[in-house]
Amino acid sequence: MSDTVNAINLKHEEAKNKANQEINRRKDTIKKSRYRLHYHFMAPVGWINDPNGLVQYKGEYHLFYQFYPYDAKWGPMHWGHAKSTDFVHWEHLPVALAPSEDYDSGEVTGYGCFSGSGVVYGEELVLIYTGHVDNKEPMQVQCIATSKNGIQFEKYPQNPVIDVYPEDGSADFRDPKVWSHDGKWFMVVGSHKNGKGKALLYVSNNLKDWAYVGVAAESDGTQGDMWECPDLFPLQDYHVLLVSPMYGKQNEKPFYVIGDMDYEKGVFTQQLARTLDYGYDFYAPQTFEDDKGRRIMIGWMEKWLAKMPSQEHGWAGAMTIPRELILEGSTIVKQKPVTELENLRTNEKHYDSLVVENEWMVNDMDVSTEVMINFDLHETTASLFGIQLRCSADGNERTDIILDAARQEIILDRNKAGVGEKGISKAPFTINDDGTVQIRIFMDTTSLEVFVNDGEQVITNRIFPDEGSKLFKLFSKDGKVCVSRMSSWSLNTVRE
Ligand code: FRU
């Protein structure tokens, strides 16, 4: 090893060790927090945001994430790391990346190893990330780090591998997503110019030397003035682009676009953009393909600048459940919770042909439960109907999921849901040919993910109700609602 390699990686090792010690020092205290989720991925301590580097390496799934171990708020970014063989049980691993070099650290407030991706190259697991230093010129550059065992990562001595943004972009130039196609590596990087968010395309033969190709896709003028975390990947006969857009300083709901990728020209032709998730707490999703050919997506289940009650307990942020993306025709991407989650099921209950007028109540449903409900709209006369969950006995605390059949709209109302953020999320839904609408809910201690009609639409929100608020009700207004079948399963706790 040359002296430069040693010097770089000595500093890096020191920074990682310090972070690992901090995790060990605090992790037992954090476990006691009543807001900890039962089966969603969380960091052992501190703050997490975007999922990074999703990849399958030597048969195991690796999840990296934006991580600040020293506090429950955003700070100099590290890459936390965990692995799993089933998407349910995650083993925490040592911090993979810590800020240590002039391109990812400094005497400023904002710096670190920003979001990026992971790929398998020969025997190695390679991470491609953005080095960020506030006020530096250029502020954001692309870097790589490699590992021979999938645990210890060394920064490449010749970093950065892309040391300046191209003419089509600007100083905001981050979140490289890398994939291989026809024996070459391709990368999209999020950026903007002249008020339009952009995904900039690069190509390489070795992950080290990158050539700029051009703008693969950009905002049509209404889709954000900065694109974060672009992800471009093949799905069946098409390509799909995911974007987490910013409007000024505001982050908005990620969207997806189905289209065709012309690798010769380096251009992705865009069709209609659709919202990926109508909830408040879903951002910076990333995908990867596993060895079963599934395209799996995980998102950050939290929102920038939101009130996060768990911060009082020394931690913040979690990941959504992993969702398989499935293309329906050429217009809709459905999100299907990975089937492995069914292994968490216990205490199964079924109810057939329920007819509810006003209210029907299940006493105390577990706080981590999966519920599947088929509403039969042919037989339903109510104008509004739906579900109330995490209700207190006096009814003052609750979260409502309301279906408005006339408007074909589903509404998730968390205004009375407890101590977290309030607000109403709305998503459109379609009525199936047989007159049914299917709702599948994943409840955890402080989260809700609602999948409509096999994941045609999804709403993800954090809620922070009292532990004792456990009642589950079906309700109808001005008429009856018919449920052809309702099933529920308690979901096992898998966190440490
Ligand atoms: C998205 C994001 C990315 C950036 C990272 C920093 O949530 O802003 O664009 O790389 O978070 O933590």
Residues whose N, C-alpha, C, O or C-beta is under 5 A from the ligand:
A	BS01	FRU	D50 Q66 M77 F114 S115 R174 D175 E228 C229 A284
